[in-house]
Amino acid sequence: MKRAFLYLLLSIVATTSIFASGLTRKEYIQKYQSLAVQEMLRTGIPASITLAQGLLESGNGNSLLATKGNNHFGIKCHDWSGPSMKMDDDRRNECFRKYDHAYDSYKDHSEFLTTRSRYAFLFKYDSDDYKGWAHGLKKAGYATDPSYAHRLIKIIEEEGLHRLDQKGKGDNLIIEEPEDPYLADIDSDLEIDPFGARLEIANGIHYILTKKGDTFYSIEKNLGVTRKKLLRYNDLPKNYILQVNQRLYLHNKRGRAARGYNFHRAKEGENLYGIAQEYGVKLKKVCKFNGVKKDYRVVVGERIWLRKRR
């Protein structure tokens, strides 16, 4: 009994020490906001949501799971074959993923949400709709806490994290950079994806323009999107060979064009597929709006509808 009491006392002291000397909420934001923004530009997951989840799940980066395993999002092993660690959660001695760097945790969080079907509906929300994403995560069963969505929203609004969601949309990042340079040094040996600077946005969807030397394999390796998904996202056949200077969307196109783009006036040399790609709209939707089939030949000057005609 005495030994058990002593062990409990030492655990409390150790935990208190860790949290007392750990990061504050603002320090965590300053240290990891660039990773959240990078993942938003890569996948479309709002930076505010990613960062709020990191804050909440890791206790501002001070939990044992984060400090010992670089796991900032409480992701359990599931089909994981990498390093792991055991901790009590819903049940005793559960298996959690363990990473070499915090960056790996952020990328795996994105992979977790983008590859599981139960989260697919979330990507119908805009990347700045943090409330929709927060309630959607709870609906999809990311956490068992009934107040999970409200806790995320509270963090986002208290810290102004929604401003991060405007990064890449023409607005500057408003949250101040840290004064302590150590906090800005996120895994100094981290290599930033070479594709990062090439990301573009159309209709709220991220894409790259392919260059000479790009392959489906290199894109998957650097951006985490499989060939199968790239083909599906871009309305391409299974045997398609990648072309140079091709617009390649990294997640699902939308069912209609952005507001203000009701139709496109066809130009010389254009086709239905190219128009759909230009505006980030699913080809089958463009066909439906115009009452035509995929192989329809557009006429110069013709209106190609990008939204449902009123």
SEKOL-703197 format. One record per atom (N, C-alpha, C): x, y, z; atom name. Coordinates in steps of 0.02 Angstrom, whole numbers. Layout:
// residues N
       u       v       w   a
       X       Y       Z  CA
...
This chain:
// residues 310
       u       v       w   a
      42     -60       0   N
       0       0       0  CA
      43      63       0   C
      96      62      43   N
     141     120      47  CA
     177     131     -20   C
     198      75     -51   N
     233      80    -114  CA
     187     109    -168   C
     124      88    -168   N
      76     113    -216  CA
      63     187    -206   C
      58     207    -141   N
      46     278    -126  CA
     106     320    -148   C
     167     294    -136   N
     227     331    -155  CA
     230     338    -231   C
     212     285    -267   N
     213     287    -340  CA
     164     339    -366   C
     104     341    -335   N
      53     389    -354  CA
      77     460    -342   C
     109     470    -284   N
     133     537    -266  CA
     186     560    -316   C
     233     515    -332   N
     286     533    -380  CA
     257     548    -449   C
     205     511    -469   N
     173     523    -534  CA
     141     591    -537   C
     108     610    -481   N
      76     676    -477  CA
     127     731    -481   C
     182     723    -444   N
     236     773    -444  CA
     266     780    -513   C
     278     722    -546   N
     308     723    -613  CA
     263     757    -662   C
     198     740    -659   N
     149     770    -705  CA
     144     845    -694   C
     142     865    -630   N
     137     936    -613  CA
     198     973    -639   C
     256     942    -632   N
     318     973    -655  CA
     318     983    -730   C
     293     932    -766   N
     291     936    -839  CA
     247     994    -861   C
     187     998    -832   N
     141    1049    -853  CA
     162    1118    -830   C
     195    1122    -772   N
     216    1187    -746  CA
     269    1218    -790   C
     313    1176    -819   N
     367    1203    -860  CA
     352    1196    -935   C
     291    1174    -951   N
     274    1162   -1021  CA
     250    1225   -1057   C
     225    1214   -1117   N
     202    1270   -1159  CA
     136    1297   -1135   C
     126    1361   -1143   N
      61    1391   -1134  CA
      22    1383   -1199   C
     -41    1399   -1198   N
     -81    1393   -1259  CA
     -53    1437   -1315   C
     -36    1498   -1299   N
     -10    1544   -1350  CA
      58    1522   -1376   C
      99    1493   -1333   N
     164    1468   -1356  CA
     155    1409   -1403   C
     106    1367   -1388   N
      93    1310   -1432  CA
      71    1336   -1501   C
      26    1385   -1501   N
       2    1413   -1564  CA
      60    1442   -1604   C
     103    1479   -1571   N
     160    1510   -1605  CA
     208    1457   -1633   C
     214    1402   -1597   N
     262    1351   -1618  CA
     237    1309   -1676   C
     171    1294   -1676   N
     146    1245   -1724  CA
      97    1272   -1776   C
      84    1337   -1776   N
      35    1364   -1823  CA
      57    1354   -1896   C
     121    1358   -1909   N
     144    1350   -1979  CA
     131    1279   -2004   C
     135    1229   -1960   N
     119    1160   -1980  CA
      45    1154   -1997   C
       3    1186   -1957   N
     -70    1183   -1968  CA
     -88    1215   -2034   C
     -56    1273   -2049   N
     -69    1307   -2112  CA
     -44    1266   -2170   C
      15    1237   -2164   N
      43    1196   -2217  CA
      -2    1138   -2234   C
     -30    1105   -2182   N
     -75    1049   -2194  CA
    -141    1072   -2224   C
    -164    1132   -2206   N
    -225    1159   -2236  CA
    -216    1170   -2311   C
    -159    1200   -2330   N
    -146    1212   -2400  CA
    -137    1147   -2439   C
    -113    1095   -2404   N
    -102    1031   -2437  CA
    -165     989   -2443   C
    -209     994   -2393   N
    -266     947   -2391  CA
    -335     980   -2388   C
    -338    1044   -2368   N
    -403    1077   -2362  CA
    -433    1074   -2292   C
    -399    1042   -2245   N
    -423    1040   -2175  CA
    -408    1108   -2143   C
    -457    1143   -2115   N
    -445    1209   -2087  CA
    -388    1209   -2036   C
    -343    1257   -2043   N
    -288    1263   -1996  CA
    -313    1274   -1925   C
    -368    1311   -1919   N
    -396    1325   -1852  CA
    -418    1260   -1818   C
    -448    1215   -1857   N
    -471    1152   -1830  CA
    -412    1109   -1809   C
    -363    1103   -1853   N
    -304    1062   -1837  CA
    -270    1087   -1774   C
    -259    1153   -1770   N
    -224    1181   -1713  CA
    -265    1174   -1649   C
    -331    1186   -1653   N
    -374    1179   -1594  CA
    -375    1107   -1570   C
    -377    1060   -1616   N
    -374     989   -1597  CA
    -307     973   -1563   C
    -253     999   -1591   N
    -188     988   -1561  CA
    -184    1015   -1491   C
    -210    1076   -1481   N
    -211    1107   -1415  CA
    -252    1065   -1366   C
    -311    1045   -1387   N
    -357    1009   -1343  CA
    -332     939   -1328   C
    -312     903   -1380   N
    -292     833   -1371  CA
    -226     825   -1333   C
    -181     874   -1341   N
    -114     867   -1311  CA
    -104     910   -1248   C
    -156     945   -1227   N
    -148     989   -1169  CA
     -95    1042   -1182   C
    -102    1076   -1239   N
     -53    1128   -1260  CA
      16    1098   -1274   C
      17    1034   -1293   N
      81    1002   -1309  CA
     117     974   -1248   C
      83     973   -1190   N
     116     953   -1128  CA
      98     883   -1104   C
      53     849   -1139   N
      34     782   -1117  CA
      92     734   -1127   C
      91     679   -1090   N
     143     628   -1098  CA
     143     599   -1168   C
      84     594   -1197   N
      78     568   -1265  CA
     114     613   -1315   C
     109     679   -1303   N
     142     727   -1347  CA
     216     733   -1333   C
     234     736   -1269   N
     305     746   -1251  CA
     347     683   -1262   C
     318     625   -1251   N
     355     563   -1259  CA
     346     530   -1327   C
     287     541   -1357   N
     273     508   -1420  CA
     260     554   -1479   C
     266     620   -1468   N
     253     669   -1521  CA
     185     659   -1553   C
     138     631   -1515   N
      70     620   -1539  CA
      27     676   -1512   C
       9     724   -1555   N
     -28     784   -1534  CA
    -104     776   -1542   C
    -127     721   -1572   N
    -198     716   -1587  CA
    -232     654   -1558   C
    -196     621   -1513   N
    -226     563   -1479  CA
    -246     507   -1526   C
    -211     499   -1582   N
    -229     447   -1630  CA
    -203     379   -1606   C
    -249     332   -1602   N
    -231     265   -1578  CA
    -202     223   -1635   C
    -178     164   -1617   N
    -142     122   -1666  CA
    -185     101   -1725   C
    -244      74   -1712   N
    -287      49   -1766  CA
    -246       3   -1812   C
    -238      22   -1876   N
    -200     -20   -1923  CA
    -127       2   -1927   C
    -102      34   -1877   N
     -35      62   -1874  CA
      17       7   -1864   C
      72      10   -1903   N
     125     -39   -1896  CA
     190      -6   -1872   C
     188      59   -1858   N
     247      95   -1835  CA
     256      92   -1759   C
     301     133   -1732   N
     313     135   -1660  CA
     250     154   -1622   C
     244     130   -1561   N
     183     143   -1522  CA
     201     149   -1448   C
     152     172   -1409   N
     159     175   -1336  CA
      92     161   -1305   C
      92     134   -1245   N
      30     115   -1210  CA
      12     167   -1158   C
     -52     185   -1157   N
     -78     233   -1107  CA
    -151     216   -1093   C
    -175     237   -1034   N
    -245     227   -1017  CA
    -287     282   -1050   C
    -343     262   -1079   N
    -388     311   -1109  CA
    -460     289   -1094   C
    -498     271   -1146   N
    -565     244   -1133  CA
    -559     177   -1096   C
    -505     141   -1113   N
    -489      79   -1078  CA
    -417      81   -1055   C
    -398      36   -1011   N
    -330      35    -985  CA
    -281       9   -1037   C
    -222      38   -1036   N
    -166      12   -1076  CA
    -182      10   -1151   C
    -210      64   -1178   N
    -226      66   -1249  CA
    -164      86   -1289   C
    -165      65   -1353   N
    -107      76   -1397  CA
    -115     141   -1436   C
     -64     184   -1432   N
     -64     248   -1468  CA
      -4     252   -1515   C
     -13     287   -1570   N
      42     295   -1618  CA
      97     340   -1588   C
     158     325   -1607   N
     215     364   -1584  CA
     254     387   -1645   C
     277     450   -1644   N
     311     480   -1701  CA
     380     507   -1683   C
     421     515   -1734   N
     488     543   -1724  CA
     484     619   -1714   C
     438     651   -1749   N
     432     724   -1746  CA
     359     745   -1741   C
     348     804   -1715   N
     280     831   -1713  CA
     252     837   -1784   C
     295     854   -1831   N
     274     861   -1901  CA
     242     796   -1926   C
     270     739   -1906   N
     243     674   -1927  CA
     172     665   -1899   C
     161     690   -1839   N
      95     685   -1807  CA
      45     727   -1846   C
      65     787   -1866   N
      20     832   -1903  CA
       2     801   -1971   C
      52     772   -2006   N
      39     742   -2070  CA
      -6     680   -2062   C
       5     642   -2010   N
     -36     582   -1999  CA
    -107     600   -1981   C
    -116     655   -1945   N
    -182     680   -1930  CA
    -220     695   -1994   C
    -186     729   -2041   N
    -217     743   -2106  CA
    -233     679   -2143   C
    -187     632   -2142   N
    -197     568   -2176  CA
    -256     531   -2145   C
    -262     534   -2079   N
    -316     501   -2043  CA
    -384     527   -2066   C
    -389     593   -2075   N
    -453     622   -2094  CA
    -468     615   -2168   C
    -416     616   -2210   N
    -427     614   -2282  CA
    -436     544   -2311   C
    -418     493   -2273   N
    -421     425   -2301  CA
    -475     382   -2270   C
    -511     406   -2221   N
    -565     366   -2190  CA
    -633     392   -2213   C
    -673     346   -2238   N
    -736     364   -2270  CA
    -783     402   -2223   C
    -780     388   -2159   N
    -827     421   -2113  CA
    -814     496   -2106   C
    -755     519   -2128   N
    -740     590   -2126  CA
    -747     624   -2194   C
    -766     585   -2245   N
    -768     612   -2313  CA
    -814     672   -2320   C
    -871     671   -2285   N
    -920     725   -2291  CA
    -893     792   -2267   C
    -841     790   -2224   N
    -813     852   -2197  CA
    -785     896   -2253   C
    -760     865   -2306   N
    -727     903   -2359  CA
    -777     938   -2405   C
    -841     930   -2390   N
    -892     970   -2424  CA
    -896    1039   -2393   C
    -871    1046   -2332   N
    -870    1111   -2299  CA
    -811    1152   -2326   C
    -819    1218   -2327   N
    -763    1261   -2346  CA
    -708    1256   -2294   C
    -646    1272   -2315   N
    -589    1268   -2269  CA
    -589    1324   -2217   C
    -638    1371   -2221   N
    -643    1421   -2168  CA
    -708    1413   -2127   C
    -742    1357   -2137   N
    -803    1343   -2099  CA
    -785    1301   -2038   C
    -752    1333   -1990   N
    -728    1295   -1932  CA
    -784    1266   -1889   C
    -841    1300   -1888   N
    -897    1274   -1848  CA
    -925    1210   -1879   C
    -932    1211   -1946   N
    -955    1151   -1980  CA
    -908    1093   -1969   C
    -842    1106   -1974   N
    -793    1054   -1963  CA
    -794    1028   -1892   C
    -800    1073   -1844   N
    -800    1053   -1773  CA
    -859    1006   -1758   C
    -919    1026   -1780   N
    -977     984   -1768  CA
    -974     919   -1809   C
    -944     924   -1869   N
    -936     866   -1911  CA
    -890     814   -1881   C
    -836     836   -1850   N
    -789     790   -1817  CA
    -823     753   -1761   C
    -864     789   -1723   N
    -901     756   -1668  CA
    -951     706   -1697   C
    -986     726   -1749   N
   -1035     682   -1781  CA
   -1003     618   -1808   C
    -942     626   -1835   N
    -906     569   -1864  CA
    -876     524   -1811   C
    -876     545   -1748   N
    -851     503   -1694  CA
    -778     510   -1679   C
    -749     569   -1696   N
    -678     578   -1682  CA
    -664     573   -1607   C
    -710     600   -1567   N
    -703     598   -1494  CA
    -769     579   -1462   C
    -765     551   -1402   N
    -826     530   -1367  CA
    -855     585   -1323   C
    -816     637   -1311   N
    -838     694   -1269  CA
    -897     729   -1304   C
    -956     730   -1272   N
   -1015     761   -1303  CA
   -1007     836   -1316   C
    -960     868   -1281   N
    -949     940   -1291  CA
    -888     955   -1334   C
    -864     904   -1370   N
    -802     910   -1409  CA
    -805     968   -1459   C
    -858     972   -1497   N
    -864    1024   -1548  CA
    -863    1093   -1516   C
    -900    1101   -1462   N
    -904    1166   -1428  CA
    -836    1186   -1398   C
    -799    1137   -1374   N
    -733    1152   -1346  CA
    -685    1175   -1400   C
    -688    1143   -1459   N
    -646    1165   -1514  CA
    -663    1236   -1536   C
    -727    1249   -1543   N
    -750    1316   -1565  CA
    -729    1369   -1514   C
    -735    1352   -1450   N
    -716    1399   -1398  CA
    -642    1418   -1403   C
    -599    1368   -1413   N
    -527    1381   -1420  CA
    -514    1424   -1481   C
    -545    1407   -1537   N
    -535    1444   -1599  CA
    -554    1517   -1592   C
    -611    1530   -1560   N
    -635    1598   -1554  CA
    -598    1637   -1501   C
    -577    1604   -1447   N
    -539    1638   -1395  CA
    -470    1660   -1421   C
    -440    1618   -1463   N
    -372    1632   -1488  CA
    -371    1662   -1558   C
    -429    1672   -1588   N
    -432    1700   -1655  CA
    -401    1656   -1708   C
    -405    1590   -1698   N
    -372    1544   -1744  CA
    -405    1543   -1813   C
    -467    1566   -1818   N
    -501    1567   -1882  CA
    -465    1611   -1933   C
    -424    1657   -1908   N
    -385    1700   -1954  CA
    -334    1660   -1993   C
    -311    1604   -1964   N
    -264    1561   -1999  CA
    -295    1531   -2062   C
    -361    1522   -2061   N
    -394    1490   -2117  CA
    -394    1533   -2180   C
    -376    1597   -2173   N
    -373    1642   -2230  CA
    -306    1639   -2265   C
    -257    1604   -2235   N
    -191    1598   -2265  CA
    -198    1564   -2333   C
    -170    1595   -2384   N
    -174    1566   -2451  CA
    -234    1592   -2489   C
    -275    1635   -2457   N
    -333    1664   -2491  CA
    -324    1739   -2502   C
    -263    1762   -2496   N
    -249    1832   -2509  CA
    -240    1873   -2446   C
    -258    1845   -2388   N
    -250    1881   -2326  CA
    -185    1861   -2291   C
    -156    1907   -2254   N
     -95    1892   -2217  CA
    -110    1856   -2152   C
     -62    1820   -2128   N
     -69    1787   -2064  CA
     -64    1839   -2009   C
    -115    1846   -1969   N
    -119    1900   -1921  CA
     -86    1883   -1854   C
     -90    1820   -1834   N
     -62    1801   -1770  CA
      13    1814   -1769   C
      37    1845   -1716   N
     106    1866   -1712  CA
     154    1806   -1708   C
     214    1816   -1735   N
     266    1766   -1731  CA
     296    1767   -1661   C
     325    1713   -1637   N
     352    1710   -1569  CA
     416    1752   -1562   C
     424    1782   -1503   N
     484    1819   -1489  CA
     543    1771   -1476   C
     528    1715   -1445   N
     579    1665   -1430  CA
     593    1624   -1493   C
     652    1629   -1524   N
     666    1593   -1585  CA
     662    1517   -1577   C
     672    1492   -1516   N
     669    1420   -1505  CA
     600    1393   -1520   C
     549    1433   -1503   N
     480    1411   -1514  CA
     464    1407   -1588   C
     499    1445   -1628   N
     486    1445   -1700  CA
     524    1389   -1736   C
     570    1358   -1701   N
     612    1306   -1731  CA
     577    1239   -1725   C
     534    1223   -1773   N
     496    1161   -1770  CA
     536    1106   -1804   C
     562    1061   -1765   N
     600    1005   -1792  CA
     649    1029   -1845   C
     704    1057   -1822   N
     751    1091   -1866  CA
     776    1048   -1923   C
     774     982   -1915   N
     798     939   -1969  CA
     742     920   -2018   C
     684     952   -2011   N
     628     938   -2054  CA
     639     965   -2125   C
     625     924   -2174   N
     629     947   -2243  CA
     558     964   -2266   C
     548    1026   -2287   N
     482    1047   -2311  CA
     468    1016   -2379   C
     407     994   -2390   N
     389     963   -2454  CA
     406    1010   -2512   C
     441     986   -2563   N
     458    1029   -2620  CA
     397    1050   -2659   C
     341    1015   -2651   N
     280    1033   -2687  CA
     243    1091   -2653   C
     260    1106   -2590   N
     222    1154   -2551  CA
     212    1221   -2584   C
     266    1248   -2614   N
     262    1314   -2645  CA
     221    1314   -2710   C
     205    1254   -2735   N
     169    1248   -2799  CA
      93    1242   -2789   C
      70    1239   -2728   N
      -1    1231   -2717  CA
     -40    1293   -2737   C
     -94    1282   -2774   N
    -138    1336   -2795  CA
    -209    1318   -2772   C
    -254    1367   -2775   N
    -323    1356   -2754  CA
    -372    1378   -2808   C
    -422    1337   -2823   N
    -476    1356   -2868  CA
    -541    1329   -2838   C
    -590    1372   -2831   N
    -655    1352   -2803  CA
    -647    1321   -2733   C
    -595    1345   -2697   N
    -583    1320   -2630  CA
    -549    1253   -2628   C
    -524    1229   -2686   N
    -493    1163   -2690  CA
    -420    1172   -2710   C
    -376    1134   -2680   N
    -305    1140   -2692  CA
    -282    1096   -2750   C
    -238    1125   -2791   N
    -212    1088   -2848  CA
    -140    1108   -2862   C
    -106    1070   -2904   N
     -40    1088   -2929  CA
     -42    1086   -3005   C
       2    1125   -3037   N
      13    1119   -3108  CA
      74    1074   -3117   C
      65    1019   -3151   N
     119     970   -3158  CA
     177     998   -3199   C
     237     976   -3181   N
     297     996   -3216  CA
     333     935   -3244   C
     382     947   -3286   N
     421     892   -3314  CA
     454     854   -3258   C
     448     789   -3259   N
     477     747   -3206  CA
     428     725   -3153   C
     370     758   -3150   N
     318     738   -3102  CA
     289     670   -3123   C
     277     629   -3074   N
     243     565   -3085  CA
     190     557   -3031   C
     144     510   -3040   N
      95     497   -2989  CA
     130     474   -2924   C
     185     437   -2932   N
     222     414   -2874  CA
     253     472   -2836   C
     285     519   -2871   N
     318     575   -2837  CA
     267     620   -2803   C
     208     627   -2833   N
     156     668   -2803  CA
     129     635   -2740   C
     118     569   -2744   N
      95     532   -2685  CA
     147     536   -2629   C
     210     529   -2646   N
     264     529   -2596  CA
     268     597   -2561   C
     259     651   -2598   N
     268     718   -2570  CA
     204     749   -2542   C
     147     731   -2571   N
      85     762   -2549  CA
      36     713   -2518   C
      52     649   -2519   N
      11     601   -2483  CA
     -55     583   -2516   C
     -63     597   -2581   N
    -125     580   -2616  CA
    -109     524   -2666   C
    -144     469   -2661   N
    -130     411   -2703  CA
    -151     423   -2775   C
    -121     384   -2820   N
    -137     388   -2891  CA
    -212     375   -2902   C
    -239     326   -2868   N
    -310     309   -2875  CA
    -354     369   -2858   C
    -337     404   -2806   N
    -377     462   -2786  CA
    -368     520   -2834   C
    -307     531   -2857   N
    -294     585   -2905  CA
    -334     575   -2968   C
    -338     513   -2992   N
    -377     498   -3051  CA
    -451     513   -3039   C
    -476     492   -2981   N
    -547     504   -2965  CA
    -562     577   -2955   C
    -518     612   -2919   N
    -530     683   -2907  CA
    -530     724   -2971   C
    -493     701   -3022   N
    -485     739   -3083  CA
    -522     710   -3143   C
    -569     664   -3131   N
    -610     635   -3184  CA
    -568     604   -3239   C
    -516     567   -3220   N
    -471     537   -3268  CA
    -478     461   -3270   C
    -466     430   -3328   N
    -472     357   -3334  CA
    -415     321   -3298   C
    -424     256   -3284   N
    -376     217   -3245  CA
    -308     212   -3278   C
    -305     211   -3345   N
    -242     203   -3381  CA
    -210     269   -3401   C
    -231     323   -3369   N
    -209     390   -3390  CA
    -135     401   -3377   C
    -101     434   -3425   N
     -31     452   -3418  CA
     -25     526   -3403   C
       9     543   -3351   N
      14     613   -3329  CA
      47     657   -3381   C
      18     717   -3392   N
      44     764   -3441  CA
      79     823   -3406   C
     121     858   -3442   N
     154     918   -3415  CA
     106     977   -3417   C
     111    1020   -3367   N
      70    1081   -3361  CA
      -5    1065   -3357   C
     -20    1013   -3319   N
     -88     991   -3310  CA
    -112    1010   -3240   C
    -173    1036   -3237   N
    -202    1053   -3171  CA
    -225     989   -3138   C
    -198     975   -3079   N
    -213     913   -3044  CA
    -238     928   -2974   C
    -302     916   -2963   N
    -332     930   -2898  CA
    -313     876   -2848   C
    -306     898   -2784   N
    -281     853   -2732  CA
    -337     826   -2687   C
    -397     850   -2697   N
    -455     820   -2665  CA
    -516     835   -2708   C
    -574     811   -2688   N
    -633     813   -2730  CA
    -651     883   -2754   C
    -668     887   -2819   N
    -694     950   -2845  CA
    -765     959   -2819   C
    -791    1018   -2829   N
    -857    1035   -2801  CA
    -912    1022   -2852   C
    -973    1024   -2827   N
   -1031    1011   -2870  CA
   -1054    1072   -2909   C
   -1023    1129   -2898   N
   -1040    1189   -2936  CA
    -983    1240   -2928   C
    -982    1289   -2971   N
    -930    1340   -2968  CA
    -942    1388   -2910   C
    -892    1427   -2894   N
    -898    1477   -2841  CA
    -949    1530   -2860   C
    -976    1564   -2811   N
   -1025    1616   -2823  CA
    -997    1668   -2871   C
   -1038    1690   -2917   N
   -1016    1740   -2966  CA
    -994    1710   -3031   C
    -984    1644   -3033   N
    -963    1609   -3094  CA
   -1020    1562   -3115   C
   -1073    1592   -3141   N
   -1131    1553   -3161  CA
   -1119    1514   -3226   C
   -1081    1543   -3272   N
   -1067    1509   -3334  CA
    -999    1532   -3362   C
    -974    1494   -3411   N
    -912    1510   -3445  CA
    -926    1518   -3519   C
    -898    1570   -3550   N
    -908    1581   -3621  CA
    -851    1544   -3658   C
    -868    1493   -3694   N
    -819    1449   -3726  CA
    -775    1486   -3776   C
    -710    1468   -3774   N
    -661    1498   -3820  CA
    -635    1445   -3868   C
    -598    1468   -3918   N
    -569    1423   -3968  CA
    -523    1372   -3935   C
    -532    1308   -3953   N
    -489    1255   -3928  CA
    -509    1225   -3861   C
    -560    1252   -3829   N
    -581    1227   -3763  CA
    -627    1167   -3770   C
    -628    1126   -3717   N
    -674    1070   -3714  CA
    -707    1069   -3646   C
    -757    1026   -3639   N
    -796    1024   -3578  CA
    -753    1005   -3518   C
    -708     957   -3527   N
    -666     935   -3472  CA
    -621     992   -3447   C
    -589    1028   -3494   N
    -544    1082   -3475  CA
    -580    1138   -3438   C
    -641    1151   -3458   N
    -681    1204   -3425  CA
    -698    1182   -3354   C
    -717    1119   -3347   N
    -733    1092   -3280  CA
    -672    1096   -3234   C
    -613    1080   -3261   N
    -551    1084   -3222  CA
    -534    1156   -3203   C
    -545    1201   -3250   N
    -528    1272   -3236  CA
    -566    1299   -3177   C
    -628    1279   -3168   N
    -670    1306   -3115  CA
    -677    1259   -3055   C
    -643    1202   -3057   N
    -645    1156   -3000  CA
    -713    1125   -2989   C
    -747    1107   -3044   N
    -814    1078   -3040  CA
    -812    1007   -3069   C
    -847     961   -3038   N
    -850     893   -3063  CA
    -879     892   -3133   C
    -847     853   -3177   N
    -868     851   -3247  CA
    -940     828   -3255   C
    -960     779   -3215   N
   -1029     754   -3221  CA
   -1080     808   -3203   C
   -1061     854   -3159   N
   -1106     908   -3140  CA
   -1112     959   -3197   C
   -1055     974   -3230   N
   -1056    1020   -3286  CA
   -1100     991   -3342   C
   -1094     926   -3353   N
   -1136     892   -3403  CA
   -1210     898   -3385   C
   -1225     889   -3322   N
   -1294     892   -3299  CA
   -1322     963   -3306   C
   -1282    1014   -3288   N
   -1305    1083   -3293  CA
   -1321    1102   -3365   C
   -1285    1071   -3412   N
   -1292    1089   -3483  CA
   -1331    1039   -3524   C
   -1352     983   -3492   N
   -1392     933   -3527  CA
   -1355     899   -3583   C
   -1290     887   -3572   N
   -1248     856   -3625  CA
   -1209     797   -3595   C
   -1174     760   -3639   N
   -1131     705   -3617  CA
   -1059     728   -3615   C
   -1016     686   -3587   N
    -946     704   -3576  CA
    -908     720   -3641   C
    -927     686   -3695   N
    -892     696   -3758  CA
    -921     753   -3800   C
    -964     793   -3770   N
    -995     849   -3807  CA
    -942     899   -3830   C
    -948     922   -3892   N
    -901     970   -3920  CA
    -930    1041   -3911   C
    -895    1081   -3873   N
    -920    1148   -3860  CA
    -911    1192   -3922   C
    -953    1242   -3927   N
    -951    1289   -3983  CA
    -924    1356   -3958   C
    -880    1386   -3996   N
    -850    1451   -3977  CA
    -906    1501   -3964   C
    -902    1534   -3907   N
    -952    1584   -3888  CA
   -1011    1555   -3849   C
   -1014    1490   -3844   N
   -1070    1457   -3809  CA
   -1064    1466   -3734   C
   -1120    1472   -3701   N
   -1121    1474   -3628  CA
   -1118    1403   -3601   C
   -1067    1390   -3561   N
   -1063    1326   -3526  CA
   -1079    1339   -3453   C
   -1135    1314   -3431   N
   -1159    1328   -3364  CA
   -1118    1290   -3311   C
   -1101    1327   -3258   N
   -1059    1299   -3204  CA
   -1098    1292   -3140   C
   -1158    1318   -3139   N
   -1204    1311   -3083  CA
   -1273    1297   -3113   C
   -1318    1274   -3071   N
   -1385    1258   -3095  CA
   -1419    1320   -3122   C
   -1447    1314   -3182   N
   -1481    1372   -3212  CA
   -1546    1387   -3176   C
   -1557    1450   -3163   N
   -1619    1470   -3128  CA
   -1675    1484   -3177   C
